[in-house]
Amino acid sequence: MAGTGTKDDPWQLTTAPGSSAYSMYRDESADPPALVCQVGSTTLRYHLSAVDDLHAWLLEQGGAVPLGAADELKPAAPGTVEAWGRDESNPVGGWYGLRKGYRGRFGMYLPPLLEALGLAELTHDARNNTVRALPR
């Protein structure tokens, strides 16, 4: 994976279908600490804890989980990564997205980071991709 995950050297990633490139980096000085996702001119922010929390949740699922990426204003399909990233029962008590209006797409942008970090494996089909956790 290209990049070290800092603002000056962000991770260079691609969505599961391989259709869009984006970058992400850790901003530990933010309140709360954040993952900053840059997609073209759009900036999304997610709780930094999302990496460890999502990995732990995926391990609990014990198999492949659909990504289910959706914009904030669209409902997330039940049982997907996207739905878990919004669920009040997750470790942050709701949305992992930090910027109102840009809180969705958790299921699109977080799983490829987990794969790049060696924490998960993704399918890379044109649609309906899944993610499965790998043990640390």
C-alpha positions in Angstrom: 0.0 0.0 0.0 1.3 3.4 -0.9 1.4 6.0 1.9 2.0 5.9 5.7 -1.3 7.3 6.7 -0.2 10.8 7.7 -1.5 14.0 6.2 1.7 14.5 4.3 1.8 10.9 3.1 -1.8 9.6 3.0 -2.8 6.0 2.2 -3.7 5.7 -1.5 -6.7 3.4 -1.8 -9.2 2.2 -4.3 -12.8 1.2 -3.7 -13.6 -2.5 -3.7 -14.8 -2.5 -7.4 -11.6 -0.6 -8.3 -13.7 2.2 -9.9 -12.6 5.1 -7.7 -9.3 6.1 -6.1 -9.2 8.1 -2.8 -6.8 8.8 0.0 -7.1 8.5 3.8 -4.9 9.6 6.7 -5.0 9.7 10.5 -5.6 13.0 12.2 -5.0 12.2 15.9 -5.0 15.9 16.8 -8.7 16.2 15.8 -11.4 16.2 18.5 -12.4 13.4 18.3 -9.4 11.7 16.6 -10.4 11.1 12.9 -9.7 9.3 9.7 -9.8 11.9 7.0 -11.0 10.5 3.6 -10.4 12.6 0.5 -12.4 11.7 -2.5 -11.8 14.2 -5.3 -12.8 17.6 -3.8 -15.0 15.9 -1.1 -13.7 15.4 2.4 -15.3 12.8 4.7 -14.3 12.3 8.3 -14.8 9.1 10.4 -13.9 8.3 14.0 -10.3 7.0 14.1 -11.5 4.1 16.3 -13.5 2.8 13.2 -10.5 0.7 12.1 -10.2 -1.3 15.3 -14.0 -1.3 16.0 -14.9 -2.5 12.5 -12.2 -5.2 12.5 -13.5 -6.5 15.9 -17.1 -6.5 14.6 -16.2 -8.3 11.5 -14.4 -11.0 13.5 -17.5 -11.5 15.5 -19.5 -12.0 12.3 -17.4 -15.0 11.5 -17.7 -14.7 7.7 -18.3 -12.5 4.7 -20.4 -9.3 5.3 -21.8 -7.2 2.5 -20.4 -3.7 2.2 -23.8 -2.0 1.6 -22.3 1.5 0.9 -25.0 4.2 0.9 -25.1 8.0 1.1 -26.2 9.4 4.5 -29.8 10.2 3.4 -30.4 6.7 2.0 -31.2 3.8 4.2 -28.5 1.2 4.8 -29.4 -2.4 4.0 -29.6 -4.5 7.3 -26.6 -6.7 8.1 -24.1 -4.6 6.1 -21.0 -2.8 7.1 -22.8 0.5 6.2 -25.7 -0.4 8.6 -23.3 -1.2 11.4 -21.4 2.1 10.9 -24.7 3.9 11.7 -26.2 1.6 14.3 -26.8 2.9 17.9 -25.4 -0.4 19.3 -21.9 0.1 17.8 -19.1 1.3 20.0 -19.6 5.0 19.2 -23.4 4.8 19.6 -24.3 5.7 16.1 -22.6 7.3 13.1 -18.9 6.8 12.6 -19.1 9.6 10.1 -18.3 12.9 11.8 -19.4 15.5 9.3 -23.2 15.9 9.0 -24.3 15.5 5.4 -21.1 13.4 4.7 -21.5 10.6 7.3 -22.4 7.9 4.8 -20.3 5.7 2.6 -18.7 4.0 5.6 -19.1 0.7 3.8 -17.4 2.0 0.7 -14.3 3.6 2.2 -13.4 1.8 5.4 -13.2 -1.9 4.2 -10.5 -1.1 1.6 -8.4 0.5 4.3 -8.8 -2.6 6.5 -7.7 -4.8 3.5 -4.6 -2.5 2.9 -3.7 -2.8 6.6 -3.9 -6.6 6.4 -7.0 -6.8 8.7 -9.5 -8.0 6.1 -10.0 -9.3 2.6 -12.5 -8.0 0.1 -14.2 -9.3 -3.0 -13.5 -7.0 -5.9 -16.5 -7.5 -8.2 -18.4 -4.7 -10.0 -21.1 -4.7 -7.4 -22.3 -6.4 -4.2 -18.8 -6.8 -2.6 -18.2 -8.4 0.8 -15.5 -8.1 3.4 -14.2 -10.8 5.8 -11.9 -10.1 8.8 -8.5 -11.7 9.0 -7.0 -12.4 12.4 -4.3 -10.0 13.6 
